[in-house]
């Protein structure tokens, strides 16, 4: 999985976050465009901040 993620990260760095269906054609990954986009957005994006959202979520829900 790490090697596939590295291929996706390199592709997005060089081509940007657009035309996700081209990722499969140009890299040979066995993922559809939607899967590549979601993998990037939820796990691989460099500015992604993971952590506790409990306090913010509890303030919003009040």
mmJSON file of the N, C-alpha and C atoms, coordinates in Angstrom:
{"data_MODEL":{"atom_site":{
"group_PDB":["ATOM","ATOM","ATOM","ATOM","ATOM","ATOM","ATOM","ATOM","ATOM","ATOM","ATOM","ATOM","ATOM","ATOM","ATOM","ATOM","ATOM","ATOM","ATOM","ATOM","ATOM","ATOM","ATOM","ATOM","ATOM","ATOM","ATOM","ATOM","ATOM","ATOM","ATOM","ATOM","ATOM","ATOM","ATOM","ATOM","ATOM","ATOM","ATOM","ATOM","ATOM","ATOM","ATOM","ATOM","ATOM","ATOM","ATOM","ATOM","ATOM","ATOM","ATOM","ATOM","ATOM","ATOM","ATOM","ATOM","ATOM","ATOM","ATOM","ATOM","ATOM","ATOM","ATOM","ATOM","ATOM","ATOM","ATOM","ATOM","ATOM","ATOM","ATOM","ATOM","ATOM","ATOM","ATOM","ATOM","ATOM","ATOM","ATOM","ATOM","ATOM","ATOM","ATOM","ATOM","ATOM","ATOM","ATOM","ATOM","ATOM","ATOM","ATOM","ATOM","ATOM","ATOM","ATOM","ATOM","ATOM","ATOM","ATOM","ATOM","ATOM","ATOM","ATOM","ATOM","ATOM","ATOM","ATOM","ATOM","ATOM","ATOM","ATOM","ATOM","ATOM","ATOM","ATOM","ATOM","ATOM","ATOM","ATOM","ATOM","ATOM","ATOM","ATOM","ATOM","ATOM","ATOM","ATOM","ATOM","ATOM","ATOM","ATOM","ATOM","ATOM","ATOM","ATOM","ATOM","ATOM","ATOM","ATOM","ATOM","ATOM","ATOM","ATOM","ATOM","ATOM","ATOM","ATOM","ATOM","ATOM","ATOM","ATOM","ATOM","ATOM","ATOM","ATOM","ATOM","ATOM","ATOM","ATOM","ATOM","ATOM","ATOM","ATOM","ATOM","ATOM","ATOM","ATOM","ATOM","ATOM","ATOM","ATOM","ATOM","ATOM","ATOM","ATOM","ATOM","ATOM","ATOM","ATOM","ATOM","ATOM","ATOM","ATOM","ATOM","ATOM","ATOM"],
"id":[1,2,3,4,5,6,7,8,9,10,11,12,13,14,15,16,17,18,19,20,21,22,23,24,25,26,27,28,29,30,31,32,33,34,35,36,37,38,39,40,41,42,43,44,45,46,47,48,49,50,51,52,53,54,55,56,57,58,59,60,61,62,63,64,65,66,67,68,69,70,71,72,73,74,75,76,77,78,79,80,81,82,83,84,85,86,87,88,89,90,91,92,93,94,95,96,97,98,99,100,101,102,103,104,105,106,107,108,109,110,111,112,113,114,115,116,117,118,119,120,121,122,123,124,125,126,127,128,129,130,131,132,133,134,135,136,137,138,139,140,141,142,143,144,145,146,147,148,149,150,151,152,153,154,155,156,157,158,159,160,161,162,163,164,165,166,167,168,169,170,171,172,173,174,175,176,177,178,179,180,181,182,183,184,185,186],
"type_symbol":["N","C","C","N","C","C","N","C","C","N","C","C","N","C","C","N","C","C","N","C","C","N","C","C","N","C","C","N","C","C","N","C","C","N","C","C","N","C","C","N","C","C","N","C","C","N","C","C","N","C","C","N","C","C","N","C","C","N","C","C","N","C","C","N","C","C","N","C","C","N","C","C","N","C","C","N","C","C","N","C","C","N","C","C","N","C","C","N","C","C","N","C","C","N","C","C","N","C","C","N","C","C","N","C","C","N","C","C","N","C","C","N","C","C","N","C","C","N","C","C","N","C","C","N","C","C","N","C","C","N","C","C","N","C","C","N","C","C","N","C","C","N","C","C","N","C","C","N","C","C","N","C","C","N","C","C","N","C","C","N","C","C","N","C","C","N","C","C","N","C","C","N","C","C","N","C","C","N","C","C","N","C","C","N","C","C"],
"label_atom_id":["N","CA","C","N","CA","C","N","CA","C","N","CA","C","N","CA","C","N","CA","C","N","CA","C","N","CA","C","N","CA","C","N","CA","C","N","CA","C","N","CA","C","N","CA","C","N","CA","C","N","CA","C","N","CA","C","N","CA","C","N","CA","C","N","CA","C","N","CA","C","N","CA","C","N","CA","C","N","CA","C","N","CA","C","N","CA","C","N","CA","C","N","CA","C","N","CA","C","N","CA","C","N","CA","C","N","CA","C","N","CA","C","N","CA","C","N","CA","C","N","CA","C","N","CA","C","N","CA","C","N","CA","C","N","CA","C","N","CA","C","N","CA","C","N","CA","C","N","CA","C","N","CA","C","N","CA","C","N","CA","C","N","CA","C","N","CA","C","N","CA","C","N","CA","C","N","CA","C","N","CA","C","N","CA","C","N","CA","C","N","CA","C","N","CA","C","N","CA","C","N","CA","C","N","CA","C","N","CA","C","N","CA","C","N","CA","C"],
"label_alt_id":[null,null,null,null,null,null,null,null,null,null,null,null,null,null,null,null,null,null,null,null,null,null,null,null,null,null,null,null,null,null,null,null,null,null,null,null,null,null,null,null,null,null,null,null,null,null,null,null,null,null,null,null,null,null,null,null,null,null,null,null,null,null,null,null,null,null,null,null,null,null,null,null,null,null,null,null,null,null,null,null,null,null,null,null,null,null,null,null,null,null,null,null,null,null,null,null,null,null,null,null,null,null,null,null,null,null,null,null,null,null,null,null,null,null,null,null,null,null,null,null,null,null,null,null,null,null,null,null,null,null,null,null,null,null,null,null,null,null,null,null,null,null,null,null,null,null,null,null,null,null,null,null,null,null,null,null,null,null,null,null,null,null,null,null,null,null,null,null,null,null,null,null,null,null,null,null,null,null,null,null,null,null,null,null,null,null],
"label_comp_id":["UNK","UNK","UNK","UNK","UNK","UNK","UNK","UNK","UNK","UNK","UNK","UNK","UNK","UNK","UNK","UNK","UNK","UNK","UNK","UNK","UNK","UNK","UNK","UNK","UNK","UNK","UNK","UNK","UNK","UNK","UNK","UNK","UNK","UNK","UNK","UNK","UNK","UNK","UNK","UNK","UNK","UNK","UNK","UNK","UNK","UNK","UNK","UNK","UNK","UNK","UNK","UNK","UNK","UNK","UNK","UNK","UNK","UNK","UNK","UNK","UNK","UNK","UNK","UNK","UNK","UNK","UNK","UNK","UNK","UNK","UNK","UNK","UNK","UNK","UNK","UNK","UNK","UNK","UNK","UNK","UNK","UNK","UNK","UNK","UNK","UNK","UNK","UNK","UNK","UNK","UNK","UNK","UNK","UNK","UNK","UNK","UNK","UNK","UNK","UNK","UNK","UNK","UNK","UNK","UNK","UNK","UNK","UNK","UNK","UNK","UNK","UNK","UNK","UNK","UNK","UNK","UNK","UNK","UNK","UNK","UNK","UNK","UNK","UNK","UNK","UNK","UNK","UNK","UNK","UNK","UNK","UNK","UNK","UNK","UNK","UNK","UNK","UNK","UNK","UNK","UNK","UNK","UNK","UNK","UNK","UNK","UNK","UNK","UNK","UNK","UNK","UNK","UNK","UNK","UNK","UNK","UNK","UNK","UNK","UNK","UNK","UNK","UNK","UNK","UNK","UNK","UNK","UNK","UNK","UNK","UNK","UNK","UNK","UNK","UNK","UNK","UNK","UNK","UNK","UNK","UNK","UNK","UNK","UNK","UNK","UNK"],
"label_asym_id":["A","A","A","A","A","A","A","A","A","A","A","A","A","A","A","A","A","A","A","A","A","A","A","A","A","A","A","A","A","A","A","A","A","A","A","A","A","A","A","A","A","A","A","A","A","A","A","A","A","A","A","A","A","A","A","A","A","A","A","A","A","A","A","A","A","A","A","A","A","A","A","A","A","A","A","A","A","A","A","A","A","A","A","A","A","A","A","A","A","A","A","A","A","A","A","A","A","A","A","A","A","A","A","A","A","A","A","A","A","A","A","A","A","A","A","A","A","A","A","A","A","A","A","A","A","A","A","A","A","A","A","A","A","A","A","A","A","A","A","A","A","A","A","A","A","A","A","A","A","A","A","A","A","A","A","A","A","A","A","A","A","A","A","A","A","A","A","A","A","A","A","A","A","A","A","A","A","A","A","A","A","A","A","A","A","A"],
"label_entity_id":["1","1","1","1","1","1","1","1","1","1","1","1","1","1","1","1","1","1","1","1","1","1","1","1","1","1","1","1","1","1","1","1","1","1","1","1","1","1","1","1","1","1","1","1","1","1","1","1","1","1","1","1","1","1","1","1","1","1","1","1","1","1","1","1","1","1","1","1","1","1","1","1","1","1","1","1","1","1","1","1","1","1","1","1","1","1","1","1","1","1","1","1","1","1","1","1","1","1","1","1","1","1","1","1","1","1","1","1","1","1","1","1","1","1","1","1","1","1","1","1","1","1","1","1","1","1","1","1","1","1","1","1","1","1","1","1","1","1","1","1","1","1","1","1","1","1","1","1","1","1","1","1","1","1","1","1","1","1","1","1","1","1","1","1","1","1","1","1","1","1","1","1","1","1","1","1","1","1","1","1","1","1","1","1","1","1"],
"label_seq_id":[1,1,1,2,2,2,3,3,3,4,4,4,5,5,5,6,6,6,7,7,7,8,8,8,9,9,9,10,10,10,11,11,11,12,12,12,13,13,13,14,14,14,15,15,15,16,16,16,17,17,17,18,18,18,19,19,19,20,20,20,21,21,21,22,22,22,23,23,23,24,24,24,25,25,25,26,26,26,27,27,27,28,28,28,29,29,29,30,30,30,31,31,31,32,32,32,33,33,33,34,34,34,35,35,35,36,36,36,37,37,37,38,38,38,39,39,39,40,40,40,41,41,41,42,42,42,43,43,43,44,44,44,45,45,45,46,46,46,47,47,47,48,48,48,49,49,49,50,50,50,51,51,51,52,52,52,53,53,53,54,54,54,55,55,55,56,56,56,57,57,57,58,58,58,59,59,59,60,60,60,61,61,61,62,62,62],
"pdbx_PDB_ins_code":[null,null,null,null,null,null,null,null,null,null,null,null,null,null,null,null,null,null,null,null,null,null,null,null,null,null,null,null,null,null,null,null,null,null,null,null,null,null,null,null,null,null,null,null,null,null,null,null,null,null,null,null,null,null,null,null,null,null,null,null,null,null,null,null,null,null,null,null,null,null,null,null,null,null,null,null,null,null,null,null,null,null,null,null,null,null,null,null,null,null,null,null,null,null,null,null,null,null,null,null,null,null,null,null,null,null,null,null,null,null,null,null,null,null,null,null,null,null,null,null,null,null,null,null,null,null,null,null,null,null,null,null,null,null,null,null,null,null,null,null,null,null,null,null,null,null,null,null,null,null,null,null,null,null,null,null,null,null,null,null,null,null,null,null,null,null,null,null,null,null,null,null,null,null,null,null,null,null,null,null,null,null,null,null,null,null],
"Cartn_x":[0.827,0.0,0.869,1.98,2.838,3.362,3.74,4.252,3.157,1.939,0.826,0.516,0.592,0.371,1.44,2.681,3.772,3.563,3.066,2.775,1.687,0.647,-0.447,0.022,0.805,1.318,2.186,3.059,3.938,3.127,2.124,1.292,0.568,-0.017,-0.752,0.191,1.381,2.354,2.752,2.868,3.304,2.156,0.933,-0.186,-1.301,-1.28,-2.309,-3.529,-4.449,-5.651,-6.797,-6.698,-7.771,-7.71,-8.778,-8.888,-8.447,-9.197,-8.846,-8.944,-9.757,-9.855,-8.576,-7.796,-6.533,-5.46,-5.624,-4.625,-4.478,-5.581,-5.529,-4.835,-5.184,-4.596,-3.104,-2.692,-1.303,-0.363,-0.897,-0.027,-0.124,-1.201,-1.377,-1.929,-2.369,-2.953,-4.288,-4.591,-5.833,-6.933,-7.091,-8.123,-8.893,-10.161,-10.92,-10.58,-10.99,-10.702,-11.268,-12.479,-13.097,-12.308,-11.847,-11.061,-9.743,-9.11,-7.867,-8.115,-9.204,-9.532,-9.803,-10.561,-10.869,-9.636,-8.783,-7.542,-6.681,-6.585,-5.793,-6.406,-7.692,-8.35,-8.398,-8.545,-8.739,-7.492,-6.431,-5.274,-3.924,-3.777,-2.436,-2.122,-3.108,-2.88,-1.969,-0.965,0.044,-0.502,-1.524,-2.067,-3.23,-3.419,-4.47,-4.091,-5.005,-4.752,-5.646,-5.018,-5.763,-5.63,-6.649,-6.583,-7.975,-8.047,-9.313,-10.179,-11.388,-12.349,-13.5,-13.346,-14.436,-14.865,-13.936,-14.271,-14.958,-14.413,-15.018,-16.396,-16.52,-17.787,-18.819,-18.43,-19.39,-19.834,-18.966,-19.351,-20.312,-20.089,-20.941,-22.319,-22.379,-23.648,-24.539,-23.984,-24.787,-25.665],
"Cartn_y":[-1.195,0.0,1.255,1.241,2.415,2.809,1.837,2.139,2.759,2.267,2.823,4.246,4.475,5.821,6.778,6.314,7.149,7.533,6.595,6.883,7.943,7.819,8.788,10.16,10.218,11.499,12.175,11.437,12.01,12.517,11.776,12.205,13.515,13.595,14.805,15.986,15.774,16.875,17.421,16.567,17.035,17.505,16.977,17.325,18.102,18.182,18.912,18.066,18.674,17.989,18.195,17.599,17.683,16.464,16.237,15.126,13.805,13.394,12.191,10.928,10.931,9.744,9.517,10.557,10.419,9.742,9.762,9.149,7.672,6.991,5.546,5.273,6.057,5.849,6.146,7.19,7.648,6.966,6.35,5.732,4.219,3.674,2.225,1.725,2.631,2.207,1.512,0.531,-0.213,0.405,1.71,2.447,3.287,3.504,4.422,5.853,6.804,8.201,8.652,8.215,8.596,8.047,6.832,6.218,6.967,7.369,8.142,9.477,10.145,11.445,11.318,10.313,10.126,9.727,8.878,8.491,9.716,10.582,11.81,12.733,12.971,13.935,13.483,12.193,11.711,11.168,10.874,10.226,10.802,11.272,11.572,13.057,13.904,15.33,15.881,16.667,17.132,18.121,18.884,19.845,19.284,17.977,17.309,17.29,17.747,17.753,16.702,15.755,14.714,14.95,14.642,14.804,14.868,15.328,15.384,16.507,16.138,17.119,17.222,16.572,16.502,17.843,18.707,20.007,20.876,20.939,21.725,21.186,19.887,19.273,19.538,19.459,19.701,21.153,22.084,23.501,23.749,23.113,23.287,22.7,21.582,20.896,21.579,22.467,23.146,24.139],
"Cartn_z":[0.0,0.0,0.0,0.649,0.734,-0.648,-1.459,-2.798,-3.664,-3.552,-4.324,-3.867,-2.571,-2.049,-2.547,-2.606,-3.094,-4.554,-5.354,-6.761,-6.859,-6.053,-6.068,-5.612,-4.554,-4.051,-5.109,-5.732,-6.764,-7.95,-8.35,-9.469,-9.147,-7.952,-7.563,-7.429,-6.911,-6.803,-8.162,-9.147,-10.456,-11.345,-11.153,-12.028,-11.345,-10.034,-9.31,-8.987,-8.262,-7.793,-8.774,-9.927,-10.913,-11.82,-12.534,-13.477,-12.847,-11.831,-11.087,-11.928,-12.96,-13.812,-14.609,-14.847,-15.571,-14.717,-13.41,-12.523,-12.855,-13.003,-13.285,-14.619,-15.639,-16.965,-16.982,-16.287,-16.358,-15.37,-14.316,-13.316,-13.271,-13.804,-13.75,-12.429,-11.565,-10.295,-10.553,-9.737,-9.894,-9.034,-9.125,-8.397,-9.389,-9.147,-9.993,-9.575,-10.371,-10.085,-8.75,-8.444,-7.178,-5.999,-6.103,-5.042,-4.836,-5.926,-5.828,-5.146,-5.542,-4.954,-3.457,-3.064,-1.65,-0.846,-1.428,-0.739,-0.499,-1.512,-1.39,-0.335,-0.436,0.441,1.894,2.131,3.498,4.178,3.41,4.031,3.634,2.416,1.909,1.759,1.736,1.521,2.611,2.211,3.161,4.184,3.848,4.8,5.621,5.544,6.303,7.774,8.606,10.049,10.689,11.332,12.021,13.512,14.207,15.656,16.239,17.47,18.174,17.632,17.25,16.778,17.773,18.892,19.869,20.394,20.772,21.33,20.286,19.1,18.036,17.68,17.571,17.227,18.312,19.558,20.643,20.664,20.317,20.253,19.094,17.989,16.814,17.055,17.744,17.955,18.986,19.769,20.802,20.209],
"occupancy":[1.0,1.0,1.0,1.0,1.0,1.0,1.0,1.0,1.0,1.0,1.0,1.0,1.0,1.0,1.0,1.0,1.0,1.0,1.0,1.0,1.0,1.0,1.0,1.0,1.0,1.0,1.0,1.0,1.0,1.0,1.0,1.0,1.0,1.0,1.0,1.0,1.0,1.0,1.0,1.0,1.0,1.0,1.0,1.0,1.0,1.0,1.0,1.0,1.0,1.0,1.0,1.0,1.0,1.0,1.0,1.0,1.0,1.0,1.0,1.0,1.0,1.0,1.0,1.0,1.0,1.0,1.0,1.0,1.0,1.0,1.0,1.0,1.0,1.0,1.0,1.0,1.0,1.0,1.0,1.0,1.0,1.0,1.0,1.0,1.0,1.0,1.0,1.0,1.0,1.0,1.0,1.0,1.0,1.0,1.0,1.0,1.0,1.0,1.0,1.0,1.0,1.0,1.0,1.0,1.0,1.0,1.0,1.0,1.0,1.0,1.0,1.0,1.0,1.0,1.0,1.0,1.0,1.0,1.0,1.0,1.0,1.0,1.0,1.0,1.0,1.0,1.0,1.0,1.0,1.0,1.0,1.0,1.0,1.0,1.0,1.0,1.0,1.0,1.0,1.0,1.0,1.0,1.0,1.0,1.0,1.0,1.0,1.0,1.0,1.0,1.0,1.0,1.0,1.0,1.0,1.0,1.0,1.0,1.0,1.0,1.0,1.0,1.0,1.0,1.0,1.0,1.0,1.0,1.0,1.0,1.0,1.0,1.0,1.0,1.0,1.0,1.0,1.0,1.0,1.0,1.0,1.0,1.0,1.0,1.0,1.0],
"B_iso_or_equiv":[0.0,0.0,0.0,0.0,0.0,0.0,0.0,0.0,0.0,0.0,0.0,0.0,0.0,0.0,0.0,0.0,0.0,0.0,0.0,0.0,0.0,0.0,0.0,0.0,0.0,0.0,0.0,0.0,0.0,0.0,0.0,0.0,0.0,0.0,0.0,0.0,0.0,0.0,0.0,0.0,0.0,0.0,0.0,0.0,0.0,0.0,0.0,0.0,0.0,0.0,0.0,0.0,0.0,0.0,0.0,0.0,0.0,0.0,0.0,0.0,0.0,0.0,0.0,0.0,0.0,0.0,0.0,0.0,0.0,0.0,0.0,0.0,0.0,0.0,0.0,0.0,0.0,0.0,0.0,0.0,0.0,0.0,0.0,0.0,0.0,0.0,0.0,0.0,0.0,0.0,0.0,0.0,0.0,0.0,0.0,0.0,0.0,0.0,0.0,0.0,0.0,0.0,0.0,0.0,0.0,0.0,0.0,0.0,0.0,0.0,0.0,0.0,0.0,0.0,0.0,0.0,0.0,0.0,0.0,0.0,0.0,0.0,0.0,0.0,0.0,0.0,0.0,0.0,0.0,0.0,0.0,0.0,0.0,0.0,0.0,0.0,0.0,0.0,0.0,0.0,0.0,0.0,0.0,0.0,0.0,0.0,0.0,0.0,0.0,0.0,0.0,0.0,0.0,0.0,0.0,0.0,0.0,0.0,0.0,0.0,0.0,0.0,0.0,0.0,0.0,0.0,0.0,0.0,0.0,0.0,0.0,0.0,0.0,0.0,0.0,0.0,0.0,0.0,0.0,0.0,0.0,0.0,0.0,0.0,0.0,0.0],
"pdbx_formal_charge":[null,null,null,null,null,null,null,null,null,null,null,null,null,null,null,null,null,null,null,null,null,null,null,null,null,null,null,null,null,null,null,null,null,null,null,null,null,null,null,null,null,null,null,null,null,null,null,null,null,null,null,null,null,null,null,null,null,null,null,null,null,null,null,null,null,null,null,null,null,null,null,null,null,null,null,null,null,null,null,null,null,null,null,null,null,null,null,null,null,null,null,null,null,null,null,null,null,null,null,null,null,null,null,null,null,null,null,null,null,null,null,null,null,null,null,null,null,null,null,null,null,null,null,null,null,null,null,null,null,null,null,null,null,null,null,null,null,null,null,null,null,null,null,null,null,null,null,null,null,null,null,null,null,null,null,null,null,null,null,null,null,null,null,null,null,null,null,null,null,null,null,null,null,null,null,null,null,null,null,null,null,null,null,null,null,null],
"auth_seq_id":[1,1,1,2,2,2,3,3,3,4,4,4,5,5,5,6,6,6,7,7,7,8,8,8,9,9,9,10,10,10,11,11,11,12,12,12,13,13,13,14,14,14,15,15,15,16,16,16,17,17,17,18,18,18,19,19,19,20,20,20,21,21,21,22,22,22,23,23,23,24,24,24,25,25,25,26,26,26,27,27,27,28,28,28,29,29,29,30,30,30,31,31,31,32,32,32,33,33,33,34,34,34,35,35,35,36,36,36,37,37,37,38,38,38,39,39,39,40,40,40,41,41,41,42,42,42,43,43,43,44,44,44,45,45,45,46,46,46,47,47,47,48,48,48,49,49,49,50,50,50,51,51,51,52,52,52,53,53,53,54,54,54,55,55,55,56,56,56,57,57,57,58,58,58,59,59,59,60,60,60,61,61,61,62,62,62],
"auth_comp_id":["UNK","UNK","UNK","UNK","UNK","UNK","UNK","UNK","UNK","UNK","UNK","UNK","UNK","UNK","UNK","UNK","UNK","UNK","UNK","UNK","UNK","UNK","UNK","UNK","UNK","UNK","UNK","UNK","UNK","UNK","UNK","UNK","UNK","UNK","UNK","UNK","UNK","UNK","UNK","UNK","UNK","UNK","UNK","UNK","UNK","UNK","UNK","UNK","UNK","UNK","UNK","UNK","UNK","UNK","UNK","UNK","UNK","UNK","UNK","UNK","UNK","UNK","UNK","UNK","UNK","UNK","UNK","UNK","UNK","UNK","UNK","UNK","UNK","UNK","UNK","UNK","UNK","UNK","UNK","UNK","UNK","UNK","UNK","UNK","UNK","UNK","UNK","UNK","UNK","UNK","UNK","UNK","UNK","UNK","UNK","UNK","UNK","UNK","UNK","UNK","UNK","UNK","UNK","UNK","UNK","UNK","UNK","UNK","UNK","UNK","UNK","UNK","UNK","UNK","UNK","UNK","UNK","UNK","UNK","UNK","UNK","UNK","UNK","UNK","UNK","UNK","UNK","UNK","UNK","UNK","UNK","UNK","UNK","UNK","UNK","UNK","UNK","UNK","UNK","UNK","UNK","UNK","UNK","UNK","UNK","UNK","UNK","UNK","UNK","UNK","UNK","UNK","UNK","UNK","UNK","UNK","UNK","UNK","UNK","UNK","UNK","UNK","UNK","UNK","UNK","UNK","UNK","UNK","UNK","UNK","UNK","UNK","UNK","UNK","UNK","UNK","UNK","UNK","UNK","UNK","UNK","UNK","UNK","UNK","UNK","UNK"],
"auth_asym_id":["A","A","A","A","A","A","A","A","A","A","A","A","A","A","A","A","A","A","A","A","A","A","A","A","A","A","A","A","A","A","A","A","A","A","A","A","A","A","A","A","A","A","A","A","A","A","A","A","A","A","A","A","A","A","A","A","A","A","A","A","A","A","A","A","A","A","A","A","A","A","A","A","A","A","A","A","A","A","A","A","A","A","A","A","A","A","A","A","A","A","A","A","A","A","A","A","A","A","A","A","A","A","A","A","A","A","A","A","A","A","A","A","A","A","A","A","A","A","A","A","A","A","A","A","A","A","A","A","A","A","A","A","A","A","A","A","A","A","A","A","A","A","A","A","A","A","A","A","A","A","A","A","A","A","A","A","A","A","A","A","A","A","A","A","A","A","A","A","A","A","A","A","A","A","A","A","A","A","A","A","A","A","A","A","A","A"],
"auth_atom_id":["N","CA","C","N","CA","C","N","CA","C","N","CA","C","N","CA","C","N","CA","C","N","CA","C","N","CA","C","N","CA","C","N","CA","C","N","CA","C","N","CA","C","N","CA","C","N","CA","C","N","CA","C","N","CA","C","N","CA","C","N","CA","C","N","CA","C","N","CA","C","N","CA","C","N","CA","C","N","CA","C","N","CA","C","N","CA","C","N","CA","C","N","CA","C","N","CA","C","N","CA","C","N","CA","C","N","CA","C","N","CA","C","N","CA","C","N","CA","C","N","CA","C","N","CA","C","N","CA","C","N","CA","C","N","CA","C","N","CA","C","N","CA","C","N","CA","C","N","CA","C","N","CA","C","N","CA","C","N","CA","C","N","CA","C","N","CA","C","N","CA","C","N","CA","C","N","CA","C","N","CA","C","N","CA","C","N","CA","C","N","CA","C","N","CA","C","N","CA","C","N","CA","C","N","CA","C","N","CA","C","N","CA","C","N","CA","C"],
"pdbx_PDB_model_num":[1,1,1,1,1,1,1,1,1,1,1,1,1,1,1,1,1,1,1,1,1,1,1,1,1,1,1,1,1,1,1,1,1,1,1,1,1,1,1,1,1,1,1,1,1,1,1,1,1,1,1,1,1,1,1,1,1,1,1,1,1,1,1,1,1,1,1,1,1,1,1,1,1,1,1,1,1,1,1,1,1,1,1,1,1,1,1,1,1,1,1,1,1,1,1,1,1,1,1,1,1,1,1,1,1,1,1,1,1,1,1,1,1,1,1,1,1,1,1,1,1,1,1,1,1,1,1,1,1,1,1,1,1,1,1,1,1,1,1,1,1,1,1,1,1,1,1,1,1,1,1,1,1,1,1,1,1,1,1,1,1,1,1,1,1,1,1,1,1,1,1,1,1,1,1,1,1,1,1,1,1,1,1,1,1,1]
}}}
